[in-house]
Amino acid sequence: MILKSSPPFAEAYVDGRYLGTTPVRLEHLVPGRHRLGLKSPKWPGLDTTLVFSPGTHALKVRLDAGPGLRMAALPVEGE
């Protein structure tokens, strides 16, 4: 699975383990509930729980800064 973020180049953590900067490959991630953390000097950090479904090959996370941080996590099948 690939984790992409917009804006890119965020530090990515899954279940507390550092994986690299986005876009980053999520190796050996089993379907189910996982903690997702993203950190960047350009916007406040993000820490949330996501549920990954079987067959999901990519996850795009769009972060909209402004009065509060909004997140849209979009699973992408077959990418």
Secondary structure, 3 states (H helix, E strand, C coil): CEEEEECCCCEEEECCEEEEECCEECCCCCCEEEEEEEEECCEEEEEEEEEECCCEEEEEEEEECCCCCEEEEEEEECC
